[in-house]
């Protein structure tokens, strides 16, 4: 009888050990899935950041290009104004000479 009780006790302990091992394996798999999900989310965020960075750089380049174009146009207008002022001054000088 004692031998039977020991066998039952050993079998119960083995069963408990099996269940504990299964729980540990399940927990490990769960953690691995969570880690994979976190990796995917991190990769997605990194990709979003790269896109935002690229967009920001492109926007800055476009603004720089636009600023350069505006400077050129402003310089042209200034040159035109100087020419017009010079022409006006010459005409005024001629008018004074005529009087």
mmCIF file as gemmi writes it, N, C-alpha and C atoms, coordinates in Angstrom:
data_model
loop_
_atom_site.group_PDB
_atom_site.id
_atom_site.type_symbol
_atom_site.label_atom_id
_atom_site.label_alt_id
_atom_site.label_comp_id
_atom_site.label_asym_id
_atom_site.label_entity_id
_atom_site.label_seq_id
_atom_site.pdbx_PDB_ins_code
_atom_site.Cartn_x
_atom_site.Cartn_y
_atom_site.Cartn_z
_atom_site.occupancy
_atom_site.B_iso_or_equiv
_atom_site.pdbx_formal_charge
_atom_site.auth_seq_id
_atom_site.auth_asym_id
_atom_site.pdbx_PDB_model_num
ATOM 1 N N . UNK Axp A 1 ? 0.826 -1.194 0 1 0 ? 1 A 1
ATOM 2 C CA . UNK Axp A 1 ? 0 0 0 1 0 ? 1 A 1
ATOM 3 C C . UNK Axp A 1 ? 0.865 1.25 0 1 0 ? 1 A 1
ATOM 4 N N . UNK Axp A 2 ? 1.909 1.226 0.834 1 0 ? 2 A 1
ATOM 5 C CA . UNK Axp A 2 ? 2.798 2.372 0.918 1 0 ? 2 A 1
ATOM 6 C C . UNK Axp A 2 ? 3.458 2.647 -0.428 1 0 ? 2 A 1
ATOM 7 N N . UNK Axp A 3 ? 3.827 1.606 -1.115 1 0 ? 3 A 1
ATOM 8 C CA . UNK Axp A 3 ? 4.456 1.727 -2.432 1 0 ? 3 A 1
ATOM 9 C C . UNK Axp A 3 ? 3.503 2.406 -3.41 1 0 ? 3 A 1
ATOM 10 N N . UNK Axp A 4 ? 2.232 2.032 -3.342 1 0 ? 4 A 1
ATOM 11 C CA . UNK Axp A 4 ? 1.212 2.62 -4.218 1 0 ? 4 A 1
ATOM 12 C C . UNK Axp A 4 ? 1.077 4.122 -3.94 1 0 ? 4 A 1
ATOM 13 N N . UNK Axp A 5 ? 1.065 4.494 -2.665 1 0 ? 5 A 1
ATOM 14 C CA . UNK Axp A 5 ? 0.954 5.913 -2.29 1 0 ? 5 A 1
ATOM 15 C C . UNK Axp A 5 ? 2.153 6.702 -2.807 1 0 ? 5 A 1
ATOM 16 N N . UNK Axp A 6 ? 3.324 6.117 -2.704 1 0 ? 6 A 1
ATOM 17 C CA . UNK Axp A 6 ? 4.528 6.784 -3.205 1 0 ? 6 A 1
ATOM 18 C C . UNK Axp A 6 ? 4.46 6.956 -4.718 1 0 ? 6 A 1
ATOM 19 N N . UNK Axp A 7 ? 3.977 5.931 -5.406 1 0 ? 7 A 1
ATOM 20 C CA . UNK Axp A 7 ? 3.834 6.018 -6.861 1 0 ? 7 A 1
ATOM 21 C C . UNK Axp A 7 ? 2.823 7.094 -7.249 1 0 ? 7 A 1
ATOM 22 N N . UNK Axp A 8 ? 1.71 7.133 -6.53 1 0 ? 8 A 1
ATOM 23 C CA . UNK Axp A 8 ? 0.682 8.145 -6.8 1 0 ? 8 A 1
ATOM 24 C C . UNK Axp A 8 ? 1.255 9.534 -6.525 1 0 ? 8 A 1
ATOM 25 N N . UNK Axp A 9 ? 1.962 9.663 -5.425 1 0 ? 9 A 1
ATOM 26 C CA . UNK Axp A 9 ? 2.568 10.948 -5.061 1 0 ? 9 A 1
ATOM 27 C C . UNK Axp A 9 ? 3.574 11.386 -6.126 1 0 ? 9 A 1
ATOM 28 N N . UNK Axp A 10 ? 4.397 10.452 -6.563 1 0 ? 10 A 1
ATOM 29 C CA . UNK Axp A 10 ? 5.383 10.747 -7.606 1 0 ? 10 A 1
ATOM 30 C C . UNK Axp A 10 ? 4.686 11.121 -8.907 1 0 ? 10 A 1
ATOM 31 N N . UNK Axp A 11 ? 3.634 10.407 -9.248 1 0 ? 11 A 1
ATOM 32 C CA . UNK Axp A 11 ? 2.88 10.699 -10.471 1 0 ? 11 A 1
ATOM 33 C C . UNK Axp A 11 ? 2.252 12.092 -10.386 1 0 ? 11 A 1
ATOM 34 N N . UNK Axp A 12 ? 1.724 12.429 -9.211 1 0 ? 12 A 1
ATOM 35 C CA . UNK Axp A 12 ? 1.13 13.76 -9.024 1 0 ? 12 A 1
ATOM 36 C C . UNK Axp A 12 ? 2.18 14.861 -9.176 1 0 ? 12 A 1
ATOM 37 N N . UNK Axp A 13 ? 3.341 14.621 -8.594 1 0 ? 13 A 1
ATOM 38 C CA . UNK Axp A 13 ? 4.419 15.606 -8.701 1 0 ? 13 A 1
ATOM 39 C C . UNK Axp A 13 ? 4.865 15.774 -10.151 1 0 ? 13 A 1
ATOM 40 N N . UNK Axp A 14 ? 4.962 14.64 -10.85 1 0 ? 14 A 1
ATOM 41 C CA . UNK Axp A 14 ? 5.329 14.698 -12.268 1 0 ? 14 A 1
ATOM 42 C C . UNK Axp A 14 ? 4.287 15.479 -13.064 1 0 ? 14 A 1
ATOM 43 N N . UNK Axp A 15 ? 3.017 15.235 -12.753 1 0 ? 15 A 1
ATOM 44 C CA . UNK Axp A 15 ? 1.931 15.931 -13.439 1 0 ? 15 A 1
ATOM 45 C C . UNK Axp A 15 ? 2.011 17.434 -13.152 1 0 ? 15 A 1
ATOM 46 N N . UNK Axp A 16 ? 2.267 17.785 -11.882 1 0 ? 16 A 1
ATOM 47 C CA . UNK Axp A 16 ? 2.412 19.202 -11.513 1 0 ? 16 A 1
ATOM 48 C C . UNK Axp A 16 ? 3.591 19.822 -12.255 1 0 ? 16 A 1
ATOM 49 N N . UNK Axp A 17 ? 4.676 19.072 -12.32 1 0 ? 17 A 1
ATOM 50 C CA . UNK Axp A 17 ? 5.867 19.549 -13.032 1 0 ? 17 A 1
ATOM 51 C C . UNK Axp A 17 ? 5.587 19.761 -14.508 1 0 ? 17 A 1
ATOM 52 N N . UNK Axp A 18 ? 4.841 18.833 -15.102 1 0 ? 18 A 1
ATOM 53 C CA . UNK Axp A 18 ? 4.468 18.95 -16.516 1 0 ? 18 A 1
ATOM 54 C C . UNK Axp A 18 ? 3.64 20.206 -16.751 1 0 ? 18 A 1
ATOM 55 N N . UNK Axp A 19 ? 2.651 20.41 -15.866 1 0 ? 19 A 1
ATOM 56 C CA . UNK Axp A 19 ? 1.781 21.58 -15.997 1 0 ? 19 A 1
ATOM 57 C C . UNK Axp A 19 ? 2.579 22.871 -15.812 1 0 ? 19 A 1
ATOM 58 N N . UNK Axp A 20 ? 3.486 22.859 -14.846 1 0 ? 20 A 1
ATOM 59 C CA . UNK Axp A 20 ? 4.316 24.044 -14.619 1 0 ? 20 A 1
ATOM 60 C C . UNK Axp A 20 ? 5.187 24.322 -15.843 1 0 ? 20 A 1
ATOM 61 N N . UNK Axp A 21 ? 5.723 23.25 -16.427 1 0 ? 21 A 1
ATOM 62 C CA . UNK Axp A 21 ? 6.549 23.399 -17.627 1 0 ? 21 A 1
ATOM 63 C C . UNK Axp A 21 ? 5.71 23.95 -18.776 1 0 ? 21 A 1
ATOM 64 N N . UNK Axp A 22 ? 4.485 23.45 -18.948 1 0 ? 22 A 1
ATOM 65 C CA . UNK Axp A 22 ? 3.594 23.948 -19.998 1 0 ? 22 A 1
ATOM 66 C C . UNK Axp A 22 ? 3.273 25.426 -19.786 1 0 ? 22 A 1
ATOM 67 N N . UNK Axp A 23 ? 2.99 25.789 -18.532 1 0 ? 23 A 1
ATOM 68 C CA . UNK Axp A 23 ? 2.702 27.2 -18.235 1 0 ? 23 A 1
ATOM 69 C C . UNK Axp A 23 ? 3.908 28.078 -18.57 1 0 ? 23 A 1
ATOM 70 N N . UNK Axp A 24 ? 5.077 27.594 -18.206 1 0 ? 24 A 1
ATOM 71 C CA . UNK Axp A 24 ? 6.298 28.355 -18.491 1 0 ? 24 A 1
ATOM 72 C C . UNK Axp A 24 ? 6.503 28.494 -20.003 1 0 ? 24 A 1
ATOM 73 N N . UNK Axp A 25 ? 6.27 27.395 -20.733 1 0 ? 25 A 1
ATOM 74 C CA . UNK Axp A 25 ? 6.417 27.452 -22.192 1 0 ? 25 A 1
ATOM 75 C C . UNK Axp A 25 ? 5.389 28.402 -22.809 1 0 ? 25 A 1
ATOM 76 N N . UNK Axp A 26 ? 4.149 28.324 -22.314 1 0 ? 26 A 1
ATOM 77 C CA . UNK Axp A 26 ? 3.109 29.232 -22.814 1 0 ? 26 A 1
ATOM 78 C C . UNK Axp A 26 ? 3.467 30.69 -22.536 1 0 ? 26 A 1
ATOM 79 N N . UNK Axp A 27 ? 3.967 30.927 -21.342 1 0 ? 27 A 1
ATOM 80 C CA . UNK Axp A 27 ? 4.365 32.292 -20.972 1 0 ? 27 A 1
ATOM 81 C C . UNK Axp A 27 ? 5.519 32.769 -21.856 1 0 ? 27 A 1
ATOM 82 N N . UNK Axp A 28 ? 6.463 31.869 -22.119 1 0 ? 28 A 1
ATOM 83 C CA . UNK Axp A 28 ? 7.592 32.207 -22.987 1 0 ? 28 A 1
ATOM 84 C C . UNK Axp A 28 ? 7.108 32.55 -24.392 1 0 ? 28 A 1
ATOM 85 N N . UNK Axp A 29 ? 6.199 31.727 -24.918 1 0 ? 29 A 1
ATOM 86 C CA . UNK Axp A 29 ? 5.65 32.009 -26.257 1 0 ? 29 A 1
ATOM 87 C C . UNK Axp A 29 ? 4.904 33.345 -26.273 1 0 ? 29 A 1
ATOM 88 N N . UNK Axp A 30 ? 4.15 33.594 -25.219 1 0 ? 30 A 1
ATOM 89 C CA . UNK Axp A 30 ? 3.403 34.855 -25.122 1 0 ? 30 A 1
ATOM 90 C C . UNK Axp A 30 ? 4.376 36.041 -25.134 1 0 ? 30 A 1
ATOM 91 N N . UNK Axp A 31 ? 5.433 35.941 -24.351 1 0 ? 31 A 1
ATOM 92 C CA . UNK Axp A 31 ? 6.433 37.02 -24.302 1 0 ? 31 A 1
ATOM 93 C C . UNK Axp A 31 ? 7.102 37.201 -25.662 1 0 ? 31 A 1
ATOM 94 N N . UNK Axp A 32 ? 7.384 36.079 -26.339 1 0 ? 32 A 1
ATOM 95 C CA . UNK Axp A 32 ? 7.996 36.162 -27.666 1 0 ? 32 A 1
ATOM 96 C C . UNK Axp A 32 ? 7.069 36.865 -28.65 1 0 ? 32 A 1
ATOM 97 N N . UNK Axp A 33 ? 5.766 36.534 -28.596 1 0 ? 33 A 1
ATOM 98 C CA . UNK Axp A 33 ? 4.793 37.206 -29.473 1 0 ? 33 A 1
ATOM 99 C C . UNK Axp A 33 ? 4.748 38.702 -29.17 1 0 ? 33 A 1
ATOM 100 N N . UNK Axp A 34 ? 4.725 39.026 -27.878 1 0 ? 34 A 1
ATOM 101 C CA . UNK Axp A 34 ? 4.702 40.44 -27.488 1 0 ? 34 A 1
ATOM 102 C C . UNK Axp A 34 ? 5.952 41.159 -27.991 1 0 ? 34 A 1
ATOM 103 N N . UNK Axp A 35 ? 7.097 40.485 -27.871 1 0 ? 35 A 1
ATOM 104 C CA . UNK Axp A 35 ? 8.348 41.084 -28.351 1 0 ? 35 A 1
ATOM 105 C C . UNK Axp A 35 ? 8.306 41.308 -29.858 1 0 ? 35 A 1
ATOM 106 N N . UNK Axp A 36 ? 7.777 40.334 -30.588 1 0 ? 36 A 1
ATOM 107 C CA . UNK Axp A 36 ? 7.663 40.47 -32.048 1 0 ? 36 A 1
ATOM 108 C C . UNK Axp A 36 ? 6.743 41.638 -32.409 1 0 ? 36 A 1
ATOM 109 N N . UNK Axp A 37 ? 5.628 41.752 -31.687 1 0 ? 37 A 1
ATOM 110 C CA . UNK Axp A 37 ? 4.709 42.865 -31.936 1 0 ? 37 A 1
ATOM 111 C C . UNK Axp A 37 ? 5.391 44.201 -31.655 1 0 ? 37 A 1
ATOM 112 N N . UNK Axp A 38 ? 6.145 44.25 -30.564 1 0 ? 38 A 1
ATOM 113 C CA . UNK Axp A 38 ? 6.864 45.481 -30.223 1 0 ? 38 A 1
ATOM 114 C C . UNK Axp A 38 ? 7.907 45.813 -31.292 1 0 ? 38 A 1
ATOM 115 N N . UNK Axp A 39 ? 8.593 44.784 -31.8 1 0 ? 39 A 1
ATOM 116 C CA . UNK Axp A 39 ? 9.576 45.004 -32.862 1 0 ? 39 A 1
ATOM 117 C C . UNK Axp A 39 ? 8.903 45.568 -34.104 1 0 ? 39 A 1
ATOM 118 N N . UNK Axp A 40 ? 7.73 45.011 -34.459 1 0 ? 40 A 1
ATOM 119 C CA . UNK Axp A 40 ? 6.992 45.503 -35.627 1 0 ? 40 A 1
ATOM 120 C C . UNK Axp A 40 ? 6.584 46.958 -35.433 1 0 ? 40 A 1
ATOM 121 N N . UNK Axp A 41 ? 6.072 47.262 -34.236 1 0 ? 41 A 1
ATOM 122 C CA . UNK Axp A 41 ? 5.654 48.639 -33.949 1 0 ? 41 A 1
ATOM 123 C C . UNK Axp A 41 ? 6.85 49.586 -34.001 1 0 ? 41 A 1
ATOM 124 N N . UNK Axp A 42 ? 7.97 49.145 -33.442 1 0 ? 42 A 1
ATOM 125 C CA . UNK Axp A 42 ? 9.176 49.968 -33.455 1 0 ? 42 A 1
ATOM 126 C C . UNK Axp A 42 ? 9.64 50.216 -34.884 1 0 ? 42 A 1
ATOM 127 N N . UNK Axp A 43 ? 9.642 49.17 -35.695 1 0 ? 43 A 1
ATOM 128 C CA . UNK Axp A 43 ? 10.037 49.299 -37.107 1 0 ? 43 A 1
ATOM 129 C C . UNK Axp A 43 ? 9.108 50.27 -37.819 1 0 ? 43 A 1
ATOM 130 N N . UNK Axp A 44 ? 7.805 50.153 -37.549 1 0 ? 44 A 1
ATOM 131 C CA . UNK Axp A 44 ? 6.824 51.042 -38.171 1 0 ? 44 A 1
ATOM 132 C C . UNK Axp A 44 ? 7.094 52.493 -37.761 1 0 ? 44 A 1
ATOM 133 N N . UNK Axp A 45 ? 7.374 52.712 -36.476 1 0 ? 45 A 1
ATOM 134 C CA . UNK Axp A 45 ? 7.663 54.071 -35.999 1 0 ? 45 A 1
ATOM 135 C C . UNK Axp A 45 ? 8.943 54.6 -36.64 1 0 ? 45 A 1
ATOM 136 N N . UNK Axp A 46 ? 9.952 53.732 -36.76 1 0 ? 46 A 1
ATOM 137 C CA . UNK Axp A 46 ? 11.202 54.147 -37.398 1 0 ? 46 A 1
ATOM 138 C C . UNK Axp A 46 ? 10.954 54.544 -38.847 1 0 ? 46 A 1
ATOM 139 N N . UNK Axp A 47 ? 10.144 53.744 -39.546 1 0 ? 47 A 1
ATOM 140 C CA . UNK Axp A 47 ? 9.812 54.059 -40.938 1 0 ? 47 A 1
ATOM 141 C C . UNK Axp A 47 ? 9.072 55.388 -41.028 1 0 ? 47 A 1
ATOM 142 N N . UNK Axp A 48 ? 8.119 55.603 -40.106 1 0 ? 48 A 1
ATOM 143 C CA . UNK Axp A 48 ? 7.381 56.868 -40.086 1 0 ? 48 A 1
ATOM 144 C C . UNK Axp A 48 ? 8.33 58.039 -39.844 1 0 ? 48 A 1
ATOM 145 N N . UNK Axp A 49 ? 9.274 57.848 -38.919 1 0 ? 49 A 1
ATOM 146 C CA . UNK Axp A 49 ? 10.241 58.908 -38.616 1 0 ? 49 A 1
ATOM 147 C C . UNK Axp A 49 ? 11.106 59.212 -39.84 1 0 ? 49 A 1
ATOM 148 N N . UNK Axp A 50 ? 11.53 58.165 -40.555 1 0 ? 50 A 1
ATOM 149 C CA . UNK Axp A 50 ? 12.342 58.368 -41.755 1 0 ? 50 A 1
ATOM 150 C C . UNK Axp A 50 ? 11.563 59.152 -42.8 1 0 ? 50 A 1
ATOM 151 N N . UNK Axp A 51 ? 10.285 58.791 -42.975 1 0 ? 51 A 1
ATOM 152 C CA . UNK Axp A 51 ? 9.445 59.5 -43.947 1 0 ? 51 A 1
ATOM 153 C C . UNK Axp A 51 ? 9.289 60.959 -43.531 1 0 ? 51 A 1
ATOM 154 N N . UNK Axp A 52 ? 9.028 61.186 -42.24 1 0 ? 52 A 1
ATOM 155 C CA . UNK Axp A 52 ? 8.872 62.562 -41.754 1 0 ? 52 A 1
ATOM 156 C C . UNK Axp A 52 ? 10.165 63.35 -41.944 1 0 ? 52 A 1
ATOM 157 N N . UNK Axp A 53 ? 11.302 62.716 -41.65 1 0 ? 53 A 1
ATOM 158 C CA . UNK Axp A 53 ? 12.599 63.369 -41.81 1 0 ? 53 A 1
ATOM 159 C C . UNK Axp A 53 ? 12.825 63.736 -43.271 1 0 ? 53 A 1
ATOM 160 N N . UNK Axp A 54 ? 12.553 62.773 -44.158 1 0 ? 54 A 1
ATOM 161 C CA . UNK Axp A 54 ? 12.747 63.007 -45.589 1 0 ? 54 A 1
ATOM 162 C C . UNK Axp A 54 ? 11.835 64.128 -46.071 1 0 ? 54 A 1
ATOM 163 N N . UNK Axp A 55 ? 10.576 64.09 -45.64 1 0 ? 55 A 1
ATOM 164 C CA . UNK Axp A 55 ? 9.618 65.127 -46.022 1 0 ? 55 A 1
ATOM 165 C C . UNK Axp A 55 ? 10.086 66.487 -45.521 1 0 ? 55 A 1
ATOM 166 N N . UNK Axp A 56 ? 10.568 66.515 -44.299 1 0 ? 56 A 1
ATOM 167 C CA . UNK Axp A 56 ? 11.055 67.764 -43.712 1 0 ? 56 A 1
ATOM 168 C C . UNK Axp A 56 ? 12.258 68.296 -44.49 1 0 ? 56 A 1
ATOM 169 N N . UNK Axp A 57 ? 13.171 67.4 -44.85 1 0 ? 57 A 1
ATOM 170 C CA . UNK Axp A 57 ? 14.346 67.813 -45.621 1 0 ? 57 A 1
ATOM 171 C C . UNK Axp A 57 ? 13.94 68.328 -46.999 1 0 ? 57 A 1
ATOM 172 N N . UNK Axp A 58 ? 12.999 67.629 -47.637 1 0 ? 58 A 1
ATOM 173 C CA . UNK Axp A 58 ? 12.532 68.069 -48.958 1 0 ? 58 A 1
ATOM 174 C C . UNK Axp A 58 ? 11.867 69.437 -48.858 1 0 ? 58 A 1
ATOM 175 N N . UNK Axp A 59 ? 11.074 69.622 -47.82 1 0 ? 59 A 1
ATOM 176 C CA . UNK Axp A 59 ? 10.398 70.9 -47.625 1 0 ? 59 A 1
ATOM 177 C C . UNK Axp A 59 ? 11.436 72.016 -47.424 1 0 ? 59 A 1
ATOM 178 N N . UNK Axp A 60 ? 12.457 71.721 -46.63 1 0 ? 60 A 1
ATOM 179 C CA . UNK Axp A 60 ? 13.506 72.715 -46.39 1 0 ? 60 A 1
ATOM 180 C C . UNK Axp A 60 ? 14.245 73.04 -47.689 1 0 ? 60 A 1
ATOM 181 N N . UNK Axp A 61 ? 14.528 72.012 -48.496 1 0 ? 61 A 1
ATOM 182 C CA . UNK Axp A 61 ? 15.201 72.245 -49.779 1 0 ? 61 A 1
ATOM 183 C C . UNK Axp A 61 ? 14.326 73.085 -50.697 1 0 ? 61 A 1
ATOM 184 N N . UNK Axp A 62 ? 13.029 72.768 -50.729 1 0 ? 62 A 1
ATOM 185 C CA . UNK Axp A 62 ? 12.11 73.537 -51.565 1 0 ? 62 A 1
ATOM 186 C C . UNK Axp A 62 ? 12.047 74.991 -51.112 1 0 ? 62 A 1
ATOM 187 N N . UNK Axp A 63 ? 11.996 75.191 -49.794 1 0 ? 63 A 1
ATOM 188 C CA . UNK Axp A 63 ? 11.951 76.553 -49.265 1 0 ? 63 A 1
ATOM 189 C C . UNK Axp A 63 ? 13.237 77.295 -49.61 1 0 ? 63 A 1
ATOM 190 N N . UNK Axp A 64 ? 14.371 76.607 -49.498 1 0 ? 64 A 1
ATOM 191 C CA . UNK Axp A 64 ? 15.651 77.23 -49.837 1 0 ? 64 A 1
ATOM 192 C C . UNK Axp A 64 ? 15.668 77.605 -51.314 1 0 ? 64 A 1
ATOM 193 N N . UNK Axp A 65 ? 15.214 76.684 -52.148 1 0 ? 65 A 1
ATOM 194 C CA . UNK Axp A 65 ? 15.161 76.942 -53.589 1 0 ? 65 A 1
ATOM 195 C C . UNK Axp A 65 ? 14.236 78.13 -53.876 1 0 ? 65 A 1
ATOM 196 N N . UNK Axp A 66 ? 13.073 78.143 -53.235 1 0 ? 66 A 1
ATOM 197 C CA . UNK Axp A 66 ? 12.128 79.246 -53.428 1 0 ? 66 A 1
ATOM 198 C C . UNK Axp A 66 ? 12.731 80.567 -52.958 1 0 ? 66 A 1
ATOM 199 N N . UNK Axp A 67 ? 13.441 80.528 -51.837 1 0 ? 67 A 1
ATOM 200 C CA . UNK Axp A 67 ? 14.083 81.744 -51.325 1 0 ? 67 A 1
ATOM 201 C C . UNK Axp A 67 ? 15.133 82.259 -52.309 1 0 ? 67 A 1
ATOM 202 N N . UNK Axp A 68 ? 15.909 81.333 -52.883 1 0 ? 68 A 1
ATOM 203 C CA . UNK Axp A 68 ? 16.922 81.734 -53.859 1 0 ? 68 A 1
ATOM 204 C C . UNK Axp A 68 ? 16.263 82.36 -55.09 1 0 ? 68 A 1
ATOM 205 N N . UNK Axp A 69 ? 15.162 81.747 -55.538 1 0 ? 69 A 1
ATOM 206 C CA . UNK Axp A 69 ? 14.447 82.301 -56.693 1 0 ? 69 A 1
ATOM 207 C C . UNK Axp A 69 ? 13.897 83.683 -56.374 1 0 ? 69 A 1
ATOM 208 N N . UNK Axp A 70 ? 13.364 83.848 -55.178 1 0 ? 70 A 1
ATOM 209 C CA . UNK Axp A 70 ? 12.829 85.154 -54.774 1 0 ? 70 A 1
ATOM 210 C C . UNK Axp A 70 ? 13.951 86.193 -54.703 1 0 ? 70 A 1
ATOM 211 N N . UNK Axp A 71 ? 15.121 85.795 -54.214 1 0 ? 71 A 1
ATOM 212 C CA . UNK Axp A 71 ? 16.258 86.719 -54.159 1 0 ? 71 A 1
ATOM 213 C C . UNK Axp A 71 ? 16.655 87.165 -55.562 1 0 ? 71 A 1
ATOM 214 N N . UNK Axp A 72 ? 16.665 86.201 -56.501 1 0 ? 72 A 1
ATOM 215 C CA . UNK Axp A 72 ? 17.006 86.546 -57.887 1 0 ? 72 A 1
ATOM 216 C C . UNK Axp A 72 ? 15.991 87.523 -58.461 1 0 ? 72 A 1
ATOM 217 N N . UNK Axp A 73 ? 14.707 87.236 -58.243 1 0 ? 73 A 1
ATOM 218 C CA . UNK Axp A 73 ? 13.659 88.122 -58.754 1 0 ? 73 A 1
ATOM 219 C C . UNK Axp A 73 ? 13.767 89.506 -58.13 1 0 ? 73 A 1
ATOM 220 N N . UNK Axp A 74 ? 14.028 89.546 -56.836 1 0 ? 74 A 1
ATOM 221 C CA . UNK Axp A 74 ? 14.18 90.826 -56.147 1 0 ? 74 A 1
ATOM 222 C C . UNK Axp A 74 ? 15.368 91.597 -56.713 1 0 ? 74 A 1
ATOM 223 N N . UNK Axp A 75 ? 16.469 90.897 -56.948 1 0 ? 75 A 1
ATOM 224 C CA . UNK Axp A 75 ? 17.656 91.538 -57.525 1 0 ? 75 A 1
ATOM 225 C C . UNK Axp A 75 ? 17.332 92.092 -58.907 1 0 ? 75 A 1
ATOM 226 N N . UNK Axp A 76 ? 16.597 91.319 -59.718 1 0 ? 76 A 1
ATOM 227 C CA . UNK Axp A 76 ? 16.202 91.794 -61.053 1 0 ? 76 A 1
ATOM 228 C C . UNK Axp A 76 ? 15.35 93.053 -60.943 1 0 ? 76 A 1
ATOM 229 N N . UNK Axp A 77 ? 14.401 93.042 -60.018 1 0 ? 77 A 1
ATOM 230 C CA . UNK Axp A 77 ? 13.534 94.214 -59.838 1 0 ? 77 A 1
ATOM 231 C C . UNK Axp A 77 ? 14.35 95.424 -59.386 1 0 ? 77 A 1
ATOM 232 N N . UNK Axp A 78 ? 15.297 95.18 -58.485 1 0 ? 78 A 1
ATOM 233 C CA . UNK Axp A 78 ? 16.157 96.28 -58.034 1 0 ? 78 A 1
ATOM 234 C C . UNK Axp A 78 ? 16.967 96.84 -59.201 1 0 ? 78 A 1
ATOM 235 N N . UNK Axp A 79 ? 17.501 95.943 -60.025 1 0 ? 79 A 1
ATOM 236 C CA . UNK Axp A 79 ? 18.266 96.387 -61.197 1 0 ? 79 A 1
ATOM 237 C C . UNK Axp A 79 ? 17.378 97.188 -62.146 1 0 ? 79 A 1
ATOM 238 N N . UNK Axp A 80 ? 16.149 96.697 -62.35 1 0 ? 80 A 1
ATOM 239 C CA . UNK Axp A 80 ? 15.209 97.423 -63.215 1 0 ? 80 A 1
ATOM 240 C C . UNK Axp A 80 ? 14.915 98.809 -62.646 1 0 ? 80 A 1
ATOM 241 N N . UNK Axp A 81 ? 14.727 98.876 -61.342 1 0 ? 81 A 1
ATOM 242 C CA . UNK Axp A 81 ? 14.448 100.173 -60.71 1 0 ? 81 A 1
ATOM 243 C C . UNK Axp A 81 ? 15.634 101.125 -60.867 1 0 ? 81 A 1
ATOM 244 N N . UNK Axp A 82 ? 16.84 100.605 -60.717 1 0 ? 82 A 1
ATOM 245 C CA . UNK Axp A 82 ? 18.032 101.447 -60.886 1 0 ? 82 A 1
ATOM 246 C C . UNK Axp A 82 ? 18.115 101.986 -62.305 1 0 ? 82 A 1
ATOM 247 N N . UNK Axp A 83 ? 17.83 101.09 -63.261 1 0 ? 83 A 1
ATOM 248 C CA . UNK Axp A 83 ? 17.852 101.528 -64.667 1 0 ? 83 A 1
ATOM 249 C C . UNK Axp A 83 ? 16.793 102.603 -64.91 1 0 ? 83 A 1
ATOM 250 N N . UNK Axp A 84 ? 15.613 102.383 -64.372 1 0 ? 84 A 1
ATOM 251 C CA . UNK Axp A 84 ? 14.536 103.361 -64.543 1 0 ? 84 A 1
ATOM 252 C C . UNK Axp A 84 ? 14.905 104.686 -63.883 1 0 ? 84 A 1
ATOM 253 N N . UNK Axp A 85 ? 15.524 104.607 -62.706 1 0 ? 85 A 1
ATOM 254 C CA . UNK Axp A 85 ? 15.935 105.826 -62.002 1 0 ? 85 A 1
ATOM 255 C C . UNK Axp A 85 ? 17.013 106.553 -62.801 1 0 ? 85 A 1
ATOM 256 N N . UNK Axp A 86 ? 17.944 105.804 -63.354 1 0 ? 86 A 1
ATOM 257 C CA . UNK Axp A 86 ? 19.005 106.4 -64.163 1 0 ? 86 A 1
ATOM 258 C C . UNK Axp A 86 ? 18.398 107.089 -65.397 1 0 ? 86 A 1
ATOM 259 N N . UNK Axp A 87 ? 17.463 106.378 -66.041 1 0 ? 87 A 1
ATOM 260 C CA . UNK Axp A 87 ? 16.799 106.951 -67.217 1 0 ? 87 A 1
ATOM 261 C C . UNK Axp A 87 ? 16.043 108.216 -66.833 1 0 ? 87 A 1
ATOM 262 N N . UNK Axp A 88 ? 15.345 108.164 -65.725 1 0 ? 88 A 1
ATOM 263 C CA . UNK Axp A 88 ? 14.601 109.329 -65.243 1 0 ? 88 A 1
ATOM 264 C C . UNK Axp A 88 ? 15.55 110.488 -64.944 1 0 ? 88 A 1
ATOM 265 N N . UNK Axp A 89 ? 16.653 110.193 -64.304 1 0 ? 89 A 1
ATOM 266 C CA . UNK Axp A 89 ? 17.637 111.244 -63.986 1 0 ? 89 A 1
ATOM 267 C C . UNK Axp A 89 ? 18.194 111.873 -65.267 1 0 ? 89 A 1
ATOM 268 N N . UNK Axp A 90 ? 18.475 111.018 -66.251 1 0 ? 90 A 1
ATOM 269 C CA . UNK Axp A 90 ? 18.995 111.537 -67.523 1 0 ? 90 A 1
ATOM 270 C C . UNK Axp A 90 ? 17.971 112.445 -68.193 1 0 ? 90 A 1
ATOM 271 N N . UNK Axp A 91 ? 16.724 112.059 -68.183 1 0 ? 91 A 1
ATOM 272 C CA . UNK Axp A 91 ? 15.666 112.87 -68.794 1 0 ? 91 A 1
ATOM 273 C C . UNK Axp A 91 ? 15.512 114.204 -68.062 1 0 ? 91 A 1
ATOM 274 N N . UNK Axp A 92 ? 15.552 114.131 -66.746 1 0 ? 92 A 1
ATOM 275 C CA . UNK Axp A 92 ? 15.446 115.373 -65.967 1 0 ? 92 A 1
ATOM 276 C C . UNK Axp A 92 ? 16.623 116.298 -66.274 1 0 ? 92 A 1
ATOM 277 N N . UNK Axp A 93 ? 17.801 115.702 -66.407 1 0 ? 93 A 1
ATOM 278 C CA . UNK Axp A 93 ? 18.996 116.495 -66.717 1 0 ? 93 A 1
ATOM 279 C C . UNK Axp A 93 ? 18.841 117.17 -68.079 1 0 ? 93 A 1
ATOM 280 N N . UNK Axp A 94 ? 18.344 116.439 -69.059 1 0 ? 94 A 1
ATOM 281 C CA . UNK Axp A 94 ? 18.133 117 -70.391 1 0 ? 94 A 1
ATOM 282 C C . UNK Axp A 94 ? 17.112 118.125 -70.342 1 0 ? 94 A 1
ATOM 283 N N . UNK Axp A 95 ? 16.054 117.911 -69.552 1 0 ? 95 A 1
ATOM 284 C CA . UNK Axp A 95 ? 15.029 118.952 -69.421 1 0 ? 95 A 1
ATOM 285 C C . UNK Axp A 95 ? 15.618 120.211 -68.796 1 0 ? 95 A 1
ATOM 286 N N . UNK Axp A 96 ? 16.456 120.055 -67.805 1 0 ? 96 A 1
ATOM 287 C CA . UNK Axp A 96 ? 17.086 121.213 -67.156 1 0 ? 96 A 1
ATOM 288 C C . UNK Axp A 96 ? 17.992 121.951 -68.135 1 0 ? 96 A 1
ATOM 289 N N . UNK Axp A 97 ? 18.68 121.155 -68.937 1 0 ? 97 A 1
ATOM 290 C CA . UNK Axp A 97 ? 19.588 121.772 -69.91 1 0 ? 97 A 1
ATOM 291 C C . UNK Axp A 97 ? 18.805 122.555 -70.96 1 0 ? 97 A 1
ATOM 292 N N . UNK Axp A 98 ? 17.604 122.078 -71.272 1 0 ? 98 A 1
ATOM 293 C CA . UNK Axp A 98 ? 16.787 122.741 -72.28 1 0 ? 98 A 1
ATOM 294 C C . UNK Axp A 98 ? 16.238 124.063 -71.753 1 0 ? 98 A 1
ATOM 295 N N . UNK Axp A 99 ? 16.059 124.145 -70.479 1 0 ? 99 A 1
ATOM 296 C CA . UNK Axp A 99 ? 15.447 125.346 -69.917 1 0 ? 99 A 1
ATOM 297 C C . UNK Axp A 99 ? 16.44 126.423 -69.75 1 0 ? 99 A 1
